[in-house]
Amino acid sequence: MLFLSYQTKLNMKKLLLGLMTAGGVINCTAQWSVIPIPSSGKMESLEFITTSRGFACGVTTFFKTVDGGLTWSTSPVMGFRDIDFVDSLVGYAAGNVGLIQKTTDGGKTWTSKTAPNSSSLWAVSAVSNKDAFFGVTGGFVYKTTNSGFSFTKQTSAGTGVTLQDLHFTSTANGCAAGSDGSIYRTTNGGADWENVYTTPVPAGLNAIYNVNTSLAFAVGTKGIIAISINSGLHWYPRTSGTTQTLHSVHFSDALNGMIVGDSGIVLRTTDGGGSWFLENAGTTANLYSVFMTSATSAVIGGTSNVYKNTNLYIPPSSTSVLEESQPGFGFSVYPNPTQEFLFINRKNAQVSDNSYVIIDRIGKQVAQGTLHLNEHGIDVSFLSQGIYYIQLSDDLNGSVVKTFTRN
């Protein structure tokens, strides 16, 4: 029998942890409660307006909870695919056969609205009591500016594309996720759309979520994750560690987020999407929606079940973040975390200079400059402690984004 010393065992544990972290994904087990719901339909959308009061919907189901998801009651109105609330009172729901409903009392009562001439609504993004946008089969977006009394048809974002999700941060600015794997962006309320991103491999995008006015995430088939740190203008791929279809993404704040998908896949981030780790929810069933009510509490919607956890484990910060780079252009940052200088290791550098921008976790630009070919370090000692994004760009290869921590 081989006996190992305590130090040897400790070194082996450190090596194993390093190997798990180096892949960008680690496995984390926590206590999840399985809550049956009397329905055979998918829970395609979850929305909580307080930590206790929330809604779940699908094309054959519509439920509400007043105890944080421990119990659910049914609603006679069915056929929704998406729900979005402006605040704790005003919300919209949209779905199949042009169904639109609105509430102004926190979901106690719902009023039908005269839907646009569309057979299928896939997504809704409510901006105010008066203003809301709806994604429609065929790439079109409908909007209301008068509380749902009438709707106007906007320019098609993509011909023949199903807009499976959309998110507006104002009445002018929004992004939509397309079934063709593209992200479309508007800055004039949907009157015009620009294709700002297409997945690097053929894939469809299922969900898009704005953490704040600057930071946004999109997810889709084949484990696709993309991030934007400049209000959806540019998008960059992120390593997910899975090829499963991802259906939904939600953040409780600028640091803590969760993504769910097929075969029970649950991914979590505690550093603003810089890295993702596997969360074991104790199921292999497909998961379609997620809502984080706090950094340590989340509700996930599946088929016939809702999964709830109020004590999510917060892992220690990783010492490195591995992310995908543009073909032919990449860089790593070290040490990470850092206190004084952030050093840049540029791979396959083909130009003499790289411009850089540093953005904090709420989307504010805090530094910018130029890194010359013979320079490798950036002084970040003036930054407050926290997590930051650094975007490095050149004229030949475009841009890449990394995250780092200032201790």
C-alpha positions in Angstrom: 0.0 0.0 0.0 1.3 3.4 -0.9 1.2 6.0 1.9 1.3 9.7 1.0 2.5 12.5 3.3 0.1 15.3 4.2 2.1 17.7 2.1 2.0 15.4 -0.9 -1.8 15.0 -0.6 -2.2 18.8 -0.2 -0.1 19.4 -3.4 -2.2 16.8 -5.3 -5.4 18.6 -4.2 -3.9 21.9 -5.4 -2.9 20.3 -8.7 -6.4 18.9 -9.2 -8.0 22.2 -8.4 -5.7 23.9 -10.8 -6.6 21.5 -13.6 -10.3 22.0 -12.9 -10.0 25.8 -12.9 -7.7 25.9 -16.0 -10.5 24.5 -18.1 -12.7 27.5 -17.2 -15.3 25.3 -15.6 -15.4 23.7 -12.1 -18.2 21.6 -10.6 -20.0 23.0 -7.6 -22.7 21.1 -5.6 -25.3 22.9 -3.6 -28.7 22.1 -2.0 -31.5 22.5 -4.6 -35.2 21.9 -3.8 -37.3 20.3 -6.5 -40.8 21.8 -6.6 -43.4 19.9 -8.8 -45.8 22.0 -10.7 -49.0 20.5 -12.1 -48.1 21.0 -15.7 -46.4 19.1 -18.5 -45.3 22.3 -20.3 -41.9 24.1 -20.3 -41.3 27.0 -17.9 -40.0 29.2 -20.7 -39.9 32.4 -18.6 -39.4 33.3 -15.0 -39.9 36.8 -13.4 -39.8 37.9 -9.8 -40.9 41.3 -8.8 -40.0 40.8 -5.2 -38.0 38.0 -3.5 -41.3 36.3 -2.7 -43.7 37.2 -5.6 -43.0 35.8 -9.0 -44.4 34.3 -12.2 -43.6 31.4 -14.5 -45.0 30.8 -17.9 -45.0 28.6 -21.0 -47.3 28.0 -24.0 -49.5 25.7 -21.9 -48.8 27.1 -18.4 -49.0 30.3 -16.4 -48.3 30.3 -12.6 -47.6 32.7 -9.8 -46.0 32.4 -6.4 -46.2 34.6 -3.3 -43.7 32.6 -1.2 -40.5 32.8 -3.2 -41.3 29.7 -5.4 -42.1 27.2 -2.7 -45.7 26.9 -4.0 -47.4 27.9 -7.2 -51.0 28.7 -8.2 -52.3 28.5 -11.7 -53.8 31.2 -13.9 -56.6 30.7 -16.4 -54.6 32.6 -19.0 -52.3 30.4 -21.0 -50.0 30.6 -24.0 -47.2 33.0 -22.8 -43.6 32.6 -23.8 -42.1 35.6 -22.1 -42.8 38.0 -19.1 -41.1 41.3 -18.3 -41.9 43.7 -15.5 -40.9 47.4 -15.5 -41.2 47.5 -11.7 -43.1 45.8 -8.9 -46.5 46.8 -10.4 -46.3 47.1 -14.2 -45.6 44.1 -16.4 -46.3 42.6 -19.8 -46.6 39.0 -21.0 -46.5 37.8 -24.6 -46.8 34.6 -26.5 -48.5 32.3 -28.9 -51.2 33.4 -31.4 -50.4 37.1 -30.8 -51.4 36.9 -27.1 -50.5 40.1 -25.0 -51.5 40.8 -21.5 -50.6 43.6 -19.1 -50.8 44.1 -15.4 -50.5 47.3 -13.4 -51.1 45.8 -9.9 -48.2 43.4 -9.6 -49.9 40.5 -11.4 -53.0 40.4 -9.3 -55.1 41.1 -12.5 -54.2 41.0 -16.2 -55.8 42.9 -19.1 -55.8 41.6 -22.7 -54.3 44.0 -25.3 -55.1 44.1 -28.9 -52.2 42.2 -30.4 -50.5 43.1 -33.7 -51.4 40.9 -36.6 -48.9 38.2 -35.8 -49.3 34.5 -35.3 -46.5 34.2 -32.8 -44.8 36.5 -30.2 -41.5 35.2 -28.8 -40.2 37.9 -26.5 -41.2 41.1 -24.7 -39.0 43.9 -23.2 -40.9 46.5 -21.1 -39.2 49.8 -20.7 -41.9 51.8 -18.9 -45.6 51.8 -18.2 -46.2 53.1 -21.7 -43.3 51.6 -23.7 -42.7 48.0 -24.6 -41.2 46.0 -27.4 -42.2 42.6 -28.8 -40.2 40.1 -30.9 -42.1 38.4 -33.6 -41.6 35.5 -36.0 -40.1 36.9 -39.2 -37.6 39.2 -37.6 -40.0 42.0 -36.9 -40.4 44.0 -33.7 -43.6 45.6 -32.6 -43.7 48.4 -30.1 -46.3 50.3 -28.1 -45.8 53.8 -26.8 -49.3 54.2 -25.3 -49.5 51.4 -22.7 -50.6 48.7 -25.2 -53.6 50.5 -26.7 -51.9 50.3 -30.2 -48.8 48.8 -31.7 -46.5 49.9 -34.6 -44.5 47.5 -36.7 -40.8 48.3 -36.9 -38.2 47.5 -39.6 -37.3 43.8 -39.7 -34.1 43.1 -37.8 -33.4 40.0 -40.0 -35.5 38.6 -42.8 -36.9 35.2 -42.0 -35.3 35.2 -38.5 -37.2 34.5 -35.3 -36.2 37.0 -32.7 -36.1 34.6 -29.7 -35.3 37.3 -27.2 -34.8 41.0 -26.9 -33.8 43.5 -24.2 -34.1 47.3 -24.3 -32.3 49.5 -21.8 -34.3 52.6 -23.0 -36.9 53.5 -25.5 -34.2 54.0 -28.1 -31.5 51.4 -27.3 -32.0 47.6 -27.5 -30.6 44.3 -28.8 -32.3 41.2 -30.1 -31.1 37.6 -30.3 -31.8 35.8 -33.5 -32.4 32.2 -34.4 -29.7 32.7 -37.1 -27.0 33.2 -34.4 -26.9 36.9 -34.9 -27.3 39.8 -32.5 -29.2 42.8 -33.8 -28.9 46.3 -32.3 -31.0 49.4 -32.6 -30.4 52.9 -31.3 -33.6 54.5 -32.5 -36.4 52.4 -31.0 -36.4 49.7 -33.7 -36.7 51.9 -36.7 -33.3 50.6 -37.9 -31.3 47.5 -36.9 -27.7 46.6 -37.4 -26.3 43.1 -37.3 -23.5 43.5 -34.7 -22.5 39.9 -34.1 -22.7 36.4 -35.5 -21.7 33.3 -33.6 -18.3 31.9 -34.7 -19.9 28.5 -35.3 -23.4 27.9 -36.8 -25.7 28.3 -33.9 -28.9 29.9 -32.8 -29.2 32.4 -30.0 -32.0 31.9 -27.4 -31.6 34.6 -24.8 -30.1 38.0 -24.3 -29.8 39.9 -21.0 -28.6 43.4 -20.1 -27.0 43.5 -16.6 -26.8 47.3 -16.9 -26.7 49.8 -19.7 -23.2 48.7 -20.7 -22.8 45.0 -19.8 -24.9 42.3 -21.6 -24.8 38.6 -22.3 -26.3 36.3 -25.0 -26.5 32.5 -24.9 -27.6 29.9 -27.4 -27.1 26.4 -28.9 -23.7 24.6 -28.8 -22.9 26.2 -25.5 -22.6 29.7 -27.0 -21.9 32.6 -24.6 -21.2 36.1 -25.8 -20.5 39.3 -23.8 -20.7 43.0 -24.6 -19.2 45.7 -22.4 -20.2 48.7 -24.5 -24.0 48.6 -24.7 -24.2 45.9 -27.3 -22.0 47.6 -29.9 -19.4 44.9 -29.9 -19.6 41.3 -28.7 -17.0 38.7 -27.7 -17.2 34.9 -27.2 -16.8 33.4 -23.8 -15.8 29.9 -22.8 -18.8 27.9 -21.4 -17.2 24.4 -21.1 -20.3 22.8 -22.6 -21.8 22.1 -26.0 -25.4 21.8 -24.6 -28.0 24.2 -25.8 -28.3 27.2 -23.4 -31.8 28.7 -23.0 -31.7 31.5 -20.4 -29.4 33.9 -18.6 -30.0 36.2 -15.6 -27.9 38.3 -13.2 -28.8 39.4 -9.7 -26.2 42.1 -9.9 -23.1 43.0 -12.0 -21.1 40.1 -10.5 -23.4 37.2 -10.0 -25.2 35.5 -12.9 -26.5 32.1 -14.0 -27.2 30.3 -17.3 -29.3 27.2 -17.7 -29.8 24.7 -20.6 -30.4 21.2 -21.8 -29.5 18.1 -19.8 -29.5 19.9 -16.5 -26.7 22.2 -17.3 -26.3 25.2 -14.9 -23.5 27.6 -15.2 -22.7 30.3 -12.6 -20.4 33.3 -12.5 -19.3 35.4 -9.5 -17.0 37.7 -11.4 -19.2 39.4 -13.9 -19.0 36.7 -16.6 -15.2 36.6 -16.6 -15.3 32.9 -15.8 -18.1 30.3 -15.4 -18.3 27.2 -13.3 -20.7 24.3 -13.2 -23.5 24.3 -10.6 -24.9 20.9 -9.9 -28.7 21.3 -9.6 -29.2 17.6 -9.2 -31.1 17.0 -12.4 -30.4 15.9 -16.0 -33.7 17.4 -17.3 -33.8 20.3 -19.8 -33.9 23.7 -18.1 -35.5 26.6 -19.9 -35.5 29.7 -17.6 -33.7 31.2 -14.6 -34.1 34.1 -12.2 -31.6 35.1 -9.5 -33.3 36.9 -6.7 -30.0 37.5 -5.0 -26.3 36.5 -5.2 -27.1 33.3 -3.3 -30.6 32.6 -4.3 -32.1 31.4 -7.7 -35.1 29.7 -9.2 -34.9 27.6 -12.3 -37.8 26.5 -14.6 -37.8 23.1 -16.2 -40.7 20.9 -17.4 -43.2 20.1 -14.7 -40.7 21.2 -12.0 -39.2 24.3 -10.6 -35.8 24.1 -8.9 -34.9 26.5 -6.0 -31.8 27.3 -4.0 -31.5 29.9 -1.3 -28.0 29.1 -0.2 -25.7 29.1 -3.3 -22.1 28.5 -2.5 -19.8 31.4 -3.4 -16.4 29.9 -4.4 -13.1 31.7 -3.8 -11.9 33.9 -6.6 -9.9 32.1 -9.2 -6.3 33.1 -9.8 -6.7 33.0 -13.6 -9.4 33.5 -16.2 -9.2 31.7 -19.5 -11.3 33.0 -22.3 -11.7 32.6 -26.0 -9.8 35.0 -28.3 -10.3 36.2 -31.8 -8.5 33.9 -34.4 -4.9 35.0 -34.6 -5.2 37.5 -31.8 -5.3 36.8 -28.1 -3.7 37.9 -24.8 -3.6 36.9 -21.2 -3.3 39.1 -18.1 -1.2 38.4 -15.0 -1.0 38.5 -12.1 -4.7 38.1 -11.6 -5.7 39.4 -9.0 -3.2 42.2 -9.0 -2.5 45.2 -6.8 -0.1 47.4 -8.8 0.7 46.4 -12.4 -1.4 44.3 -14.8 1.0 42.6 -17.3 -0.2 41.7 -20.8 1.1 38.7 -22.7 0.2 39.3 -26.3 0.0 36.2 -28.5 0.8 36.4 -32.2 1.1 40.2 -32.1 1.2 41.5 -35.6 1.1 45.2 -35.0 3.3 47.5 -33.0 0.6 49.1 -30.8 -2.5 48.0 -29.1 -5.1 50.4 -27.7 -6.8 49.4 -24.4 -9.8 50.4 -22.4 -10.6 49.5 -18.8 -14.2 49.4 -17.7 -15.6 48.8 -14.2 -18.4 46.4 -13.4 -21.1 49.0 -13.7 -19.9 49.9 -17.2 -18.0 53.1 -16.5 -14.7 53.6 -18.4 -12.0 54.2 -15.9 -8.8 54.1 -18.0 -7.6 54.1 -21.6 -4.3 54.2 -23.4 -1.9 52.6 -25.9 0.3 49.6 -25.2 3.4 49.8 -27.4 5.0 46.6 -28.7 7.9 46.9 -26.2 5.6 47.6 -23.3 4.0 44.9 -21.2 2.5 46.4 -18.1 -0.3 48.8 -17.2 -0.3 50.6 -13.9 -3.7 49.9 -12.2 -2.7 50.8 -8.6 -5.0 53.8 -8.8 -8.1 51.7 -9.3 -10.4 50.8 -6.4 -10.6 47.2 -5.3 -13.0 45.2 -7.5 -13.5 43.4 -10.8 -12.7 45.1 -14.1 -12.9 44.4 -17.9 -10.0 45.3 -20.1 -10.5 45.5 -23.9 -7.4 45.3 -26.1 -7.7 46.2 -29.7 -5.7 46.6 -32.9 -6.5 47.6 -36.5 -5.7 44.2 -37.9 -7.5 41.7 -35.6 -10.2 43.7 -33.8 -10.8 43.5 -30.1 -10.7 41.0 -27.2 -12.0 41.4 -23.7 -10.6 39.9 -20.4 -11.5 40.4 -16.8 -9.1 41.0 -13.9 -9.4 41.7 -10.2 -7.7 44.7 -8.4 -7.0 43.6 -4.8 
